[in-house]
């Protein structure tokens, strides 16, 4: 799975703990649903840090699409909400 973090690039997260990554994703979605911008940003930071530290950066010449898009860490609550799909940013496992 390739995740794009806006403004930072793409990361291959095939070899990470998807349950933990999904936990952070769900925390972002839950915070947005109740309108808590501080909690949404904290959860987004956790998701961002996890993807960047555990994912593998994708080469700049990769032409494929991303499976998920995560907003930049200082996004507003509205900007975060606009990118949510109903499954968070990251599709739930099948």
Backbone as CSV, one residue per row, in Angstrom:
resi,resn,N_x,N_y,N_z,CA_x,CA_y,CA_z,C_x,C_y,C_z
1,UNK,0.850,-1.171,0.000,0.000,0.000,0.000,0.897,1.236,0.000
2,UNK,0.557,2.175,-0.846,1.292,3.433,-0.945,0.444,4.547,-0.339
3,UNK,1.020,5.262,0.608,0.341,6.395,1.240,1.086,7.666,0.863
4,UNK,0.340,8.655,0.371,0.908,9.978,0.093,0.610,10.878,1.280
5,UNK,1.656,11.503,1.790,1.483,12.546,2.796,1.678,13.853,2.056
6,UNK,0.649,14.651,2.048,0.682,15.895,1.287,1.889,16.736,1.696
7,UNK,2.632,17.189,0.697,3.781,18.026,0.929,5.051,17.284,1.306
8,UNK,4.970,15.950,1.460,6.153,15.191,1.877,6.514,14.049,0.953
9,UNK,5.572,13.508,0.236,5.887,12.400,-0.650,5.084,11.156,-0.346
10,UNK,5.525,10.053,-0.952,4.814,8.786,-0.830,5.646,7.791,-0.031
11,UNK,4.940,6.912,0.687,5.583,5.912,1.523,4.910,4.570,1.306
12,UNK,5.732,3.540,1.149,5.247,2.167,1.032,5.099,1.627,2.446
13,UNK,3.883,1.225,2.806,3.620,0.752,4.166,3.207,-0.721,4.186
14,UNK,3.660,-1.481,3.195,3.311,-2.897,3.161,3.853,-3.665,4.357
15,UNK,4.988,-3.254,4.896,5.640,-4.011,5.966,5.535,-3.330,7.328
16,UNK,4.398,-2.707,7.601,4.199,-2.071,8.904,3.052,-2.767,9.624
17,UNK,2.862,-2.411,10.884,1.751,-2.935,11.673,0.483,-2.187,11.245
18,UNK,-0.301,-2.812,10.380,-1.487,-2.148,9.840,-2.551,-1.895,10.905
19,UNK,-2.621,-2.737,11.922,-3.592,-2.511,12.999,-3.274,-1.224,13.749
20,UNK,-2.002,-0.999,14.021,-1.610,0.224,14.728,-1.833,1.447,13.833
21,UNK,-1.465,1.336,12.566,-1.685,2.441,11.636,-3.178,2.751,11.526
22,UNK,-4.002,1.719,11.484,-5.454,1.901,11.397,-5.994,2.541,12.676
23,UNK,-5.390,2.207,13.815,-5.798,2.809,15.088,-5.616,4.323,15.037
24,UNK,-4.451,4.774,14.565,-4.213,6.216,14.449,-5.195,6.853,13.466
25,UNK,-5.436,6.176,12.359,-6.374,6.671,11.353,-7.774,6.819,11.955
26,UNK,-8.209,5.829,12.719,-9.525,5.873,13.355,-9.610,6.998,14.382
27,UNK,-8.508,7.256,15.091,-8.501,8.345,16.065,-8.696,9.693,15.382
28,UNK,-8.082,9.866,14.222,-8.275,11.113,13.466,-9.748,11.249,13.097
29,UNK,-10.302,10.200,12.521,-11.698,10.240,12.078,-12.646,10.501,13.245
30,UNK,-12.424,9.838,14.370,-13.289,10.036,15.538,-13.224,11.490,16.030
31,UNK,-12.030,12.051,16.070,-11.875,13.437,16.531,-12.556,14.414,15.578
32,UNK,-12.443,14.167,14.277,-13.107,15.029,13.298,-14.623,14.930,13.452
33,UNK,-15.114,13.717,13.665,-16.563,13.519,13.782,-17.173,14.264,14.962
34,UNK,-16.383,14.484,16.022,-16.906,15.238,17.167,-16.453,16.700,17.146
35,UNK,-15.695,17.074,16.111,-15.281,18.470,15.955,-14.153,18.899,16.864
36,UNK,-13.331,17.961,17.312,-12.235,18.286,18.218,-10.944,18.457,17.413
37,UNK,-10.634,19.710,17.071,-9.474,19.984,16.212,-8.159,19.595,16.881
38,UNK,-8.016,19.853,18.170,-6.771,19.509,18.857,-6.541,17.992,18.844
39,UNK,-7.561,17.220,19.153,-7.429,15.757,19.135,-7.174,15.250,17.718
40,UNK,-7.815,15.876,16.733,-7.606,15.475,15.341,-6.166,15.727,14.933
41,UNK,-5.637,16.861,15.297,-4.233,17.173,14.955,-3.257,16.246,15.668
42,UNK,-3.536,15.959,16.944,-2.663,15.042,17.688,-2.662,13.659,17.042
43,UNK,-3.839,13.168,16.682,-3.929,11.855,16.043,-3.296,11.881,14.661
44,UNK,-3.489,12.975,13.922,-2.873,13.111,12.605,-1.353,13.113,12.728
45,UNK,-0.833,13.783,13.734,0.613,13.768,13.975,1.112,12.358,14.269
46,UNK,0.347,11.601,15.053,0.732,10.223,15.358,0.736,9.370,14.097
47,UNK,-0.297,9.527,13.278,-0.378,8.783,12.017,0.783,9.169,11.112
48,UNK,1.009,10.451,10.967,2.104,10.963,10.140,3.443,10.389,10.602
49,UNK,3.716,10.514,11.898,4.993,10.044,12.431,5.166,8.545,12.212
50,UNK,4.082,7.797,12.371,4.159,6.351,12.187,4.491,6.004,10.730
51,UNK,3.773,6.623,9.796,3.999,6.340,8.374,5.425,6.722,7.972
52,UNK,5.875,7.898,8.387,7.207,8.369,8.004,8.303,7.510,8.632
53,UNK,8.133,7.111,9.882,9.194,6.369,10.558,9.192,4.876,10.252
54,UNK,8.046,4.312,9.854,7.980,2.879,9.592,7.806,2.528,8.114
55,UNK,7.303,3.460,7.320,7.152,3.215,5.893,8.465,3.428,5.161
56,UNK,8.505,2.964,3.935,9.682,3.135,3.091,9.389,4.223,2.065
57,UNK,10.200,5.288,2.024,9.954,6.341,1.029,9.960,5.754,-0.385
58,UNK,9.004,6.208,-1.180,8.896,5.765,-2.570,9.736,6.700,-3.423
59,UNK,10.416,6.141,-4.385,11.272,6.909,-5.285,10.489,8.034,-5.960
60,UNK,11.152,9.167,-6.150,10.513,10.322,-6.794,10.071,10.025,-8.222
61,UNK,10.677,9.032,-8.862,10.300,8.725,-10.243,9.183,7.673,-10.339
62,UNK,8.620,7.265,-9.192,7.484,6.334,-9.188,6.270,7.020,-9.807
63,UNK,5.654,6.376,-10.780,4.538,6.996,-11.493,3.173,6.435,-11.104
64,UNK,3.144,5.468,-10.209,1.872,4.883,-9.798,1.099,5.807,-8.874
65,UNK,-0.131,5.434,-8.634,-0.988,6.249,-7.774,-0.826,5.835,-6.313
66,UNK,-1.335,6.661,-5.449,-1.343,6.376,-4.019,-2.646,5.672,-3.667
67,UNK,-2.579,4.781,-2.679,-3.779,4.103,-2.194,-4.522,4.945,-1.173
68,UNK,-3.805,5.888,-0.565,-4.401,6.756,0.445,-3.647,8.076,0.460
69,UNK,-4.356,9.139,0.827,-3.751,10.467,0.942,-4.009,10.971,2.355
70,UNK,-2.943,11.398,3.012,-3.009,11.934,4.359,-2.619,13.410,4.275
71,UNK,-3.398,14.296,4.908,-3.063,15.725,4.828,-1.794,16.059,5.599
72,UNK,-1.253,17.234,5.303,-0.087,17.728,6.022,-0.452,17.923,7.491
73,UNK,0.538,17.864,8.371,0.269,17.822,9.811,-0.365,19.081,10.385
74,UNK,-0.212,20.218,9.729,-0.839,21.422,10.277,-2.132,21.784,9.553
75,UNK,-2.769,20.770,8.969,-4.058,20.982,8.294,-5.118,21.389,9.314
76,UNK,-6.082,22.173,8.846,-7.196,22.559,9.707,-8.186,21.399,9.803
77,UNK,-9.095,21.503,10.739,-10.125,20.476,10.896,-10.918,20.309,9.601
78,UNK,-11.227,21.406,8.943,-11.974,21.344,7.687,-11.159,20.646,6.594
79,UNK,-9.877,20.965,6.506,-9.023,20.324,5.497,-8.890,18.827,5.761
80,UNK,-8.792,18.464,7.026,-8.717,17.044,7.381,-10.017,16.357,6.981
81,UNK,-11.138,16.972,7.346,-12.448,16.376,7.063,-12.674,16.171,5.568
82,UNK,-12.174,17.086,4.751,-12.374,16.994,3.297,-11.693,15.778,2.691
83,UNK,-10.648,15.267,3.323,-9.928,14.116,2.791,-10.402,12.777,3.362
84,UNK,-11.245,12.826,4.380,-11.746,11.578,4.954,-12.720,10.912,3.989
85,UNK,-12.700,9.581,3.958,-13.492,8.844,2.983,-14.675,8.106,3.571
86,UNK,-14.820,8.094,4.887,-15.815,7.241,5.533,-15.133,6.023,6.144
87,UNK,-13.891,5.783,5.719,-13.035,4.756,6.318,-11.774,5.417,6.860
88,UNK,-11.841,6.707,7.138,-10.635,7.435,7.505,-9.880,7.788,6.245
89,UNK,-8.573,7.878,6.346,-7.742,8.122,5.168,-7.333,6.801,4.530
90,UNK,-7.111,5.827,5.385,-6.582,4.537,4.962,-7.718,3.528,4.886
91,UNK,-7.895,2.888,3.745,-8.984,1.908,3.619,-8.858,0.814,4.680
92,UNK,-9.998,0.440,5.256,-10.004,-0.643,6.232,-9.597,-1.936,5.541
93,UNK,-8.893,-2.814,6.262,-8.494,-4.082,5.653,-9.713,-4.908,5.262
94,UNK,-9.561,-5.648,4.217,-10.685,-6.453,3.700,-11.002,-7.614,4.608
